[in-house]
């Protein structure tokens, strides 16, 4: 009898504590940082997911590691960098996120210690729970080096003697790769998939703030510059088609895993992420806590 009373006396506080911890997690603001090499990269990778986080009251920071001063066919240098920074700020307003554009030259980004320390400080200052960026397999050296910089920052963000002027994080964030279509050395693995069907139009509206890119530079590269509509409505409709990502069988499978078969099969637009092995390795329950939109 004494043993039963003892067990009851110890179990009840544990249950109360467990419930309290769960409630604290539900009330906690989640801090997300999305890194891109250029202004507009973060929107493409995770714009819809960022909107979802912002709508739920969480904190999202977009970071461009370069100022984009080379991304155009007849503009460049400081004038283009100024224009692209303004476009990024407008995009951030439309998506509901904070935007930072670092003053490193476009096309010249290197995975060196100087930039790595910038990345480490930004992750620490934002007290990040989740960090998102590209995989290190890409046609553009700036994209590849952005991925390497994030990999090199993982773990180092908790080391006190690295960038000691910024307090270290107490826990390594979850580092995620955004979806891409590159196949070598291995295809993208969608560990997490987020339904963005209901915010896809807003994502496109945020992306459209980058006029120099989506309506000038990228169409010029693809030979479609003359096809770009002149009016805003036409441009938005064109961008929806131009930037609509097909849901691959692997991403569809991930959507079914996280949303169930009925809903997962109906989702029309999604963003997917692969867990980087260098950051914290979350359980399925922790993923649901870090991505509360999965519980909706």
N, C-alpha and C positions, 0 to 999 in steps of 0.2 A: 504493500500500500504506500509506504514512504517513497519507494522507487517511482511509482506512478505519479505521485504528487510532484516529485522532483522533476520528472520529465515534462509534465504539464507546465510547471513553472518556468522551464527553460525554453520549451517549444513556442509558447505564446509570444514572448518577447521577440523571438527569431522571426515569427510570422509577421508581427507588426513591423519589425525592421525591414523585412523583405518588401512589404507593401509600401513602406515609406521610401525605400530606395527606388522602386519602380515609379512611384509618383514623382520623385525628384528628377528622374531621367525624362519623364514625360514633360515636365515643366522647364527643363534645361534648354537654353538657347543653343542651337547647334551652329558651329562656326565652320563655314566652308570656304576654301580658296580654290579658284580655278585659274590655272596658269596657261597662258598661250605665248607663242613666240612673238605674235604681232597683234595689234588692235584688230578685233573681229574673230580671232581664233577661239577665244573662250566661249563666245556665243554659239559658234558652230558646234563645239564639243558638248556643251552642257547648258545652253541657254534655257531650254524648257525646264530642266531640273532645277536650275537656279530660280526660275519664276516660282516653281512649286515650293521651294524652301522659303522664299521671301513671302509668299502668300500665307504661310504658316507662322510667320513672325520670326524666322531664323535669319542669321547673318551671312551674307554672301559677298565675297570679294573677288573681283576679276582682276587679274594682273597680266599685262603685256610686258614681256621682258625686253622688247625693243620698241622704239618709237615709230617704226613703220616708215622711215624716211626714204626707202628705196622702192616701195610698192606702188609704182605707177609708171605709165609709158611716156608722159610728157611733163610730169611734176617730180620734184625731189628735194632732198635736203631739208633745211629748217622749215621752209614754208609747208612742205608736205607733212612733216612731223607735227606741226601746229594744227593743220587741218585734221589729221588722223586722231590726235588727242581730243579735239573738240567732238569728233564723231563718236569716240569711245565714251565720253562723258554723257552725250545724248543717249546713246544706247543703254548705258547704265541706268539712266532715269526711266527709260521705257520698260526696262526689265525689273527695276526695283532693287538693283545691286549697287555696291560701291565699286568704283573702277580706278585702277592705278596703271599708268603708263610710264615705264622706266625709260630713262634717256640713254639707252644703248642703241648703237646703229643697226638698222635692219640689214640683213645679209652678212653681218659680221659677228653674230653671237657665238661666243666660245664657251665651252663648259669649263671655265677656269675658276680659281678660288675666289676672285673678286666678285663674280656674279653669284657663285654659290653662297657666299656670305649674305648677299642681298636677299636671296631666296630664303635662307634660314631665318633672317631677321623678320621678313614679312610673315612667314608662317608662325613664328613665335608671337609677333605683335598682334596677330589676329586670333591667337590662341586656338589654332585650327584643330578641329576634330576630323575633318575630311579634306584631303588635298587631291585635286584632279588635274591631269595634264595629259600630253600625248605619249604614245609609245615611242621607243627609240628607233622605230623602223619607218622611214618616211623619205620622200623625194627631196625635202627641203632641209638643208643643214641646220637652219635655225630651229626647226621643229625637233630634229634629232637631238640637238644640244639642249633644248629645253627639257626633254625627257631625261637626259643624262644628269642635268642639274638637279632635277627633282629626286632622282634615284640617289644622288650623292648627298642630298639634304636629308633624306630619310635616315632616321636614327640620329644623325648629327644634331637635329633640333632638340634632343634631350641631353646633349653633352654640355655641361656648364662651361668648360674651358674653350669651347668653340664659339666665336662671336660673343665673348663674355660681357659685352656692353648691353646685351639683350637677354633678359632672364630666360632660361631654358624651359621647355615644356616639361610637365611632369609625366606625360604619357605620349608615346609616339602616335601620331595620327594614322588613320587609314589612308594610304596612298592608292589612288585609282588611275588607271589608264582609260582615256576616252576611246570610243569606237573608231576604227578605221577599216579600210578595205585591203590593206597590204597583207600578203600571204607568206612572205619569207622573212625570217626563218620559221615563223609559225603564224597562223591566222589569229586574229583577235578572239578572245574567249569572253563571252558575256556572262560574268558572274552575277551582275546586278542589272536589271532592266527597269526603266521607269516609263510609265505611260505619260506622254505629254500631249495626247490628242486634244485635250480641252484648252491647252495653252499654246498650241502650235502657231496660231495666228499672231499671238503676242510675241512669240520668239521671232517670227519673221519680221514683225514690225520693229523689234529691237535691232535685228541684223540690218534692216534697211537704213538705219542711221549711218552706216558705213557706206555712204554713197560712192566715195572714191574707189572702193573695192568691188562691191557687188554690181554696180552699174557702169563702172569704167574699167578698172584694171583687169579684173577676172574675165569679163566679156571680151576685152581686147586680146587677152591671151588665147581665148578659145575661138576668136574670129567671129564673135556674136555681137560686137559693139553696135552695129547698125540695127540690130533687132530689139534693142532695149526700148521699152515704151517711155514716152516723155512725161506722162501724167503719173501721179503718186499711186492711184488705184491700180493702173496697169502694171506699174513696177512691182507692187506688192504681189499681184497675181502671178507675174512672171517669176518672182523670187520663190514663191511657194513651190512652183514646179521645179525650178532650178536647184533648190536646196532641200527638196523632199527626199528623205533617206528611206530606201526600201528596207523593210523588215526582213532580215535574213532568217532562214530556218533556225539557226542557233539562237538568235535574239527572240524569235517567237517562242521557242522552248523555254527560254528564261522568263519571258512574260507570263507564260502559263504557270511556271513554278511559283512566281511571286504573286500573281493575281488570280490564279485558278483557271481551269480550262475554259469555262464559259466566257469570262471577261477577257482573259488573255488572248483568245482567238479573235476578239472584236476590236482590239486596239489598232488604231490606224497610224499613229506616230509614236515613236519611242526613242529614248537615248539609253545606251548601254555602257557599262563600265566593267573593266577587268581589275581584279585586286592585285596590286603590286606586292611581290613577296618580300620587299624590303621594309614595308611599313607594318603597322599593327594588323594582325590577322583576325578579323571579327568572325564571331559565330553568326548563324542565321538570325538568332534573336537580337544580337547587337546590330546587325544590318538593318533590321526593322526599326530599331531605336534610332539609328543614325539617319534613316530615310523614312520618316514618319508618314510620308505620302503613300507608302506601301500598305499602310494600315487603313487607308480610307476606302 
